Amino acid sequence: MKLPMMLMLTGKEAPVKKISLLLLLVTMGMSNLCLSNAWASEYGVTDSTIRIGGVMDLKGDAKGLGQGMKIGIEAAIKGERIQGRRVTFSALNDFYNPKHTIEATERLLKQGTFLVMGNVGTPTAKVSLPILAQNNVPAVGFFTGAGILRPGEGDIINYRASYVQETANVINAAMASGIRPRNICAFVQNDAYGMAGVAGIKRALAKQSSMKGVVKLLDQIIAVEGENPVRNNIGPIGTYARNTLKSREGYISLKRWEEKTGDRCRLVVTVGAYAPIAGFAGYSRYKNEDWLISAVSFTGADNLKEALKQYRINEGVIMTQVVPALDSNLAIVKKARKAIAASQFGYVSLEGYIVGKLFLKFMRDIKGDITRNNFLKAVRGSKFEFDGLKMDFSKDNQGSDFVMLRYLDGDGYRNMKGADWRT
């Protein structure tokens, strides 16, 4: 074998040049190794693993939601391999606090994450999505129905129906059952999450010619900016500050609206976390209000049911759900019931399981190497039935439009009946 001309050195200059050449080759080798590691770290893919992660509340006031998503995702990916690689999931806590979300998101990316999945919350998504977009990291199956993810900034793949769909669904059902538009009020979290719900209420009421004045007030409420701005005492809306249990000011806002208009609230649409929503329900019952209260899926049906027990409330509460009933015979639900411990199986963990299985389905549909671009190609434009669930990504970045109404009746939820509205 012939040596390269540069190695064919003789005389006194050979040792020096050989040493220099050796150093050059070592440096080049280390550079290639670093580049290889950087590439793997960027995408979270090695020869043996695919690393994904999520940022959620695991220790704060909304920990039931974060823990539920974590349990469901981990059950879905347990023991699974994609192109011979083991899938791992790293969940970081953010206390449902945007400041901590930023820190946790940046930490995930430094660790090397293929994509971020199952994040919980709208205000937290609001700060994490720009970071993910800047780094070309897909955001998959976030536990929020807010408009900022539809279509949103960056590469976002949603499983669930939007808050607009959830709130509009319950309002339309209420009006169809005889509740007048002017008897519909709301109690919401005073941030992007709550305003996403107000946008849904506005969309439903805008179809009623008699509600033009109210719709203008809702526009005014949505337009207010800042951290926890004044939104009470403007329209049929009461608000509370995120990560607090203060419901009295929001309640007073609704009572003042009743006094001002002469129209009493019959249905109060709530958009918030389970603890403050339960506190609001308890306070309104203490004040002898017979309001029917609805909550969106993010509130967490199981967590809300448990929180309501301390106020001895086990009826008069509607939950909109974006996953099938827990006793459904759909294949995806049967598989989830088998994979998740009975004590941990609920609507949130079921959603986490669905999100995890959808991720695996798309990963297996990848043609060629495992890259983020190839993953997104596998998702976009697809339309299929997934273990009984209809998924359609052909028109937008949201797979499911499924919404159902469930009514709290004793120790559990059942399908909503017409008589429940009148009761």
C-alpha positions in Angstrom: 0.0 0.0 0.0 1.4 3.4 -1.0 1.5 6.0 1.7 0.3 9.5 0.9 3.0 11.8 -0.4 2.7 13.9 2.8 3.7 10.9 4.9 6.7 10.0 2.8 9.1 12.2 4.8 12.8 11.8 5.3 15.6 13.6 6.9 15.6 16.0 9.9 12.3 17.6 9.0 10.4 14.3 9.2 9.9 14.1 13.0 8.5 17.6 13.2 6.2 17.3 10.2 5.0 13.8 11.4 4.1 15.2 14.8 2.3 18.1 13.2 0.5 15.8 10.8 -0.5 13.5 13.7 -1.9 16.5 15.6 -3.8 17.5 12.6 -5.4 14.1 12.1 -6.3 13.8 15.8 -7.9 17.3 15.7 -9.8 16.4 12.6 -11.0 13.2 14.2 -12.2 15.0 17.3 -13.9 17.6 15.2 -15.8 14.9 13.3 -16.7 13.2 16.5 -18.0 16.5 18.0 -20.0 17.2 14.8 -21.5 13.7 14.9 -22.5 14.1 18.6 -23.9 17.5 18.0 -26.0 16.2 15.1 -27.3 13.3 17.3 -27.9 15.7 20.2 -29.8 18.2 18.0 -32.2 15.5 16.8 -32.2 13.3 19.9 -31.5 10.2 17.8 -28.7 7.8 18.4 -28.0 4.3 17.1 -30.0 2.9 20.0 -32.5 5.5 21.2 -34.9 8.2 20.1 -35.3 10.8 22.8 -38.5 12.8 23.2 -39.5 15.1 26.0 -42.3 17.2 27.5 -42.7 20.1 29.9 -45.7 20.0 32.2 -46.9 20.7 35.8 -45.8 17.7 37.8 -45.7 19.3 41.3 -47.9 22.4 41.2 -51.7 23.2 41.5 -52.4 21.5 38.1 -50.1 18.5 38.7 -53.0 16.1 38.1 -53.0 17.1 34.5 -49.2 16.9 34.0 -49.0 13.6 35.8 -51.9 12.2 33.8 -50.3 13.1 30.4 -47.0 11.7 31.6 -48.6 8.4 32.7 -50.5 8.0 29.4 -47.5 8.8 27.1 -45.2 6.5 29.1 -47.7 3.7 28.9 -48.1 4.2 25.1 -44.3 4.0 24.3 -43.3 1.4 26.9 -41.2 -1.3 25.2 -41.7 0.2 21.7 -38.9 0.4 19.1 -38.7 2.4 15.9 -36.2 1.2 13.3 -34.5 -0.8 16.1 -34.2 2.2 18.4 -35.8 2.4 21.9 -38.1 5.4 22.5 -37.5 7.3 25.8 -39.6 10.1 27.3 -38.2 12.8 29.6 -40.9 14.9 31.4 -39.7 18.1 33.1 -41.8 20.1 35.7 -42.7 23.7 35.1 -45.3 24.3 37.9 -47.7 25.6 35.2 -45.5 28.7 35.3 -44.2 30.2 32.0 -40.9 31.3 33.5 -40.1 27.7 34.5 -41.4 26.5 31.1 -38.8 28.5 29.3 -36.0 27.1 31.5 -37.3 23.5 31.2 -37.7 23.8 27.4 -34.2 25.0 26.9 -32.9 22.3 29.1 -34.7 19.6 27.1 -33.2 21.0 23.9 -29.7 21.0 25.4 -30.2 17.3 26.4 -31.0 16.5 22.8 -34.7 16.0 22.0 -36.2 14.8 18.7 -39.5 16.5 19.4 -41.5 17.9 22.4 -44.7 16.1 23.2 -47.6 16.4 25.7 -46.9 19.8 27.1 -49.7 21.0 29.4 -51.3 24.5 29.2 -51.9 27.6 27.1 -49.8 30.3 28.8 -46.9 27.8 29.0 -47.3 26.9 25.3 -47.2 30.6 24.5 -43.6 30.8 25.6 -42.4 27.4 24.6 -43.6 27.4 21.0 -41.3 30.3 19.8 -38.3 28.5 21.3 -39.2 25.2 19.5 -39.9 27.0 16.3 -36.5 28.8 16.4 -34.8 25.4 16.8 -37.0 23.6 14.3 -38.3 21.2 16.9 -41.9 19.8 16.3 -44.5 20.3 19.0 -46.8 17.3 19.2 -50.0 16.6 21.1 -50.0 19.5 23.5 -52.7 19.4 26.1 -54.4 22.6 25.1 -57.1 23.6 22.6 -55.9 27.2 22.3 -55.9 29.0 19.0 -52.2 29.8 19.3 -51.5 26.2 18.2 -54.0 26.3 15.3 -52.0 26.7 13.1 -49.5 28.5 15.4 -45.8 29.3 15.1 -43.5 26.5 14.0 -44.2 22.8 13.3 -47.2 22.0 15.5 -49.2 18.7 15.4 -52.4 18.8 17.4 -54.5 15.8 18.4 -57.4 17.4 20.2 -60.4 19.6 19.3 -60.0 23.3 20.1 -61.5 25.3 23.0 -63.5 27.2 20.5 -65.1 23.9 19.5 -65.6 22.8 23.1 -67.2 26.0 24.3 -69.3 26.4 21.2 -70.5 22.9 21.5 -71.8 23.3 25.0 -73.4 26.7 24.3 -75.1 25.4 21.2 -76.5 22.4 23.1 -77.7 24.8 25.9 -79.5 27.1 23.5 -81.0 24.1 21.7 -82.4 22.9 25.1 -84.1 26.3 25.8 -81.5 28.4 27.6 -81.5 31.9 26.2 -78.2 33.4 24.9 -78.5 36.2 27.5 -78.5 33.6 30.3 -75.1 32.4 29.4 -72.1 33.7 31.4 -68.5 32.6 32.0 -65.9 32.3 34.7 -62.4 32.0 33.2 -58.7 32.1 33.9 -57.3 35.6 33.3 -54.7 34.8 30.6 -54.4 33.3 27.1 -56.1 30.1 28.1 -59.2 31.8 29.5 -59.3 34.2 26.5 -59.3 31.2 24.1 -62.4 30.1 25.9 -64.0 33.5 25.6 -63.2 33.5 21.9 -65.3 30.3 21.6 -68.1 31.8 23.6 -68.0 34.8 21.3 -68.2 32.6 18.2 -71.2 30.8 19.4 -73.1 34.0 20.5 -72.2 35.9 17.4 -74.7 33.9 15.5 -77.5 35.4 17.6 -78.6 38.8 16.3 -79.7 39.9 19.7 -76.2 39.4 21.2 -74.3 42.1 19.1 -73.8 44.3 22.1 -72.5 41.4 24.3 -70.2 40.3 21.5 -68.6 43.8 21.4 -68.0 43.5 25.1 -66.4 40.1 24.7 -64.1 41.6 22.0 -63.2 44.4 24.5 -62.4 41.8 27.1 -60.2 39.7 24.8 -58.3 42.8 23.6 -57.1 43.8 27.0 -53.3 43.1 27.3 -50.9 42.5 30.1 -50.3 40.1 32.9 -53.5 39.5 34.8 -55.2 42.8 33.6 -58.6 44.1 34.7 -61.3 42.1 32.9 -64.0 41.8 35.5 -67.1 44.1 35.5 -67.1 44.6 31.8 -69.4 41.9 30.4 -70.9 38.5 31.4 -67.4 37.3 32.3 -65.8 36.8 35.7 -62.0 36.1 35.9 -59.4 34.8 38.4 -55.6 35.0 38.3 -53.7 32.0 37.1 -52.2 29.8 39.9 -54.6 31.3 42.5 -57.9 30.1 44.1 -59.5 33.5 44.2 -63.0 33.2 42.9 -64.9 35.9 44.8 -64.1 38.8 42.4 -65.2 36.8 39.4 -68.4 35.8 41.1 -69.1 39.5 42.0 -68.5 40.4 38.4 -71.2 38.0 37.3 -73.6 39.3 39.9 -73.1 42.9 38.8 -73.8 41.8 35.2 -77.1 40.2 36.4 -78.0 43.4 38.2 -77.1 45.6 35.3 -79.0 43.7 32.6 -81.8 42.0 34.6 -80.8 38.7 33.0 -79.6 36.0 35.4 -76.9 33.5 34.6 -78.3 30.0 34.0 -75.2 28.4 32.4 -71.7 29.5 33.5 -69.1 28.3 31.1 -65.8 27.9 32.9 -62.3 27.8 31.4 -59.6 27.2 34.0 -57.8 24.7 36.2 -59.7 22.2 38.4 -58.9 23.7 41.8 -60.2 27.3 41.2 -63.1 26.0 39.1 -64.2 23.8 42.0 -63.7 26.7 44.4 -65.9 28.9 42.2 -68.6 26.2 42.1 -68.4 25.8 45.8 -68.7 29.5 46.5 -71.6 30.0 44.1 -73.5 27.1 45.8 -72.7 28.7 49.2 -74.3 31.8 47.8 -77.4 29.7 46.8 -76.9 30.1 43.1 -78.4 27.3 41.0 -76.1 28.0 38.0 -75.4 25.0 35.8 -71.6 25.0 35.4 -69.6 23.6 32.4 -65.9 23.0 32.2 -63.6 22.3 29.2 -61.5 19.2 29.0 -58.3 20.9 30.2 -59.9 21.4 33.6 -59.5 17.6 34.1 -62.7 15.7 34.7 -61.3 13.3 37.3 -59.4 16.0 39.2 -62.4 18.3 39.1 -64.7 15.6 40.4 -62.4 15.0 43.4 -61.9 18.7 44.1 -65.7 19.2 44.1 -66.2 16.6 46.9 -64.9 19.0 49.5 -67.9 21.3 48.6 -70.3 18.3 48.5 -71.1 18.9 44.8 -71.8 15.9 42.7 -74.3 17.2 40.2 -75.0 20.3 38.1 -71.6 20.1 36.3 -71.0 19.5 32.6 -67.6 18.4 31.2 -66.8 18.7 27.5 -64.4 15.9 26.5 -62.1 15.5 23.5 -61.5 11.8 24.1 -64.0 8.9 24.1 -65.8 7.8 27.3 -63.6 5.7 29.6 -66.0 2.7 29.2 -66.0 3.0 25.4 -65.5 -0.2 23.4 -63.2 1.5 20.9 -60.0 -0.4 20.4 -57.8 2.6 21.5 -59.7 2.8 24.8 -59.5 -0.9 25.4 -55.7 -0.9 24.8 -55.3 2.2 27.2 -57.4 0.5 29.9 -55.1 -2.5 29.7 -51.8 -0.5 29.6 -52.7 2.0 32.4 -53.3 1.0 36.0 -56.9 1.3 37.0 -56.1 3.8 39.7 -54.4 6.1 37.1 -56.8 5.6 34.2 -58.8 8.7 33.4 -59.6 11.2 30.7 -56.2 12.9 30.9 -54.1 9.8 30.9 -56.2 8.4 28.0 -55.4 11.5 26.0 -51.7 11.1 26.8 -52.0 7.5 25.6 -53.6 8.5 22.4 -51.0 11.2 21.7 -48.2 8.6 22.4 -49.7 6.0 20.1 -50.2 8.6 17.3 -46.6 9.6 17.6 -45.5 5.9 17.2 -47.9 5.5 14.2 -46.3 8.5 12.4 -42.8 7.3 13.3 -43.5 4.0 11.7 -44.9 5.7 8.6 -41.6 7.5 8.1 -40.0 6.8 4.7 -36.2 6.7 4.9 -34.1 8.1 7.8 -35.5 9.3 11.1 -35.5 13.0 10.7 -37.9 15.7 11.8 -38.7 16.6 8.2 -39.6 13.0 7.4 -41.7 12.8 10.5 -43.7 15.9 9.5 -44.1 14.5 6.0 -45.6 11.4 7.5 -48.2 13.5 9.3 -49.2 16.2 6.9 -52.0 15.5 4.5 -52.8 12.1 6.2 -56.4 11.0 6.9 -57.1 7.7 8.6 -59.0 5.8 11.3 -56.9 5.1 14.3 -58.2 2.2 16.5 -61.7 3.7 16.1 -60.8 7.4 16.2 -61.1 9.4 13.0 -58.0 11.5 12.2 -57.7 14.1 9.5 -54.6 16.2 8.9 -55.5 16.9 5.3 -56.8 20.4 5.9 -55.0 21.7 9.0 -52.7 20.6 11.8 -55.4 19.2 14.0 -56.3 15.5 13.8 -59.6 15.2 15.8 -62.7 17.3 16.0 -64.3 15.0 18.5 -66.3 16.7 21.3 -68.8 15.1 23.7 -70.7 16.4 26.7 -70.6 14.5 30.0 -72.7 15.2 33.1 -71.5 14.7 36.7 -74.0 12.4 38.3 -73.0 11.1 41.8 -69.6 9.4 41.7 -69.0 9.6 37.9 -69.9 11.1 34.6 -72.5 10.0 32.1 -73.8 11.3 28.7 -75.7 14.5 28.9 -79.5 14.2 28.7 -82.1 16.9 27.7 -83.6 16.8 31.2 -80.3 17.8 32.7 -80.5 21.3 31.2 -83.9 21.8 32.8 -83.0 20.4 36.1 
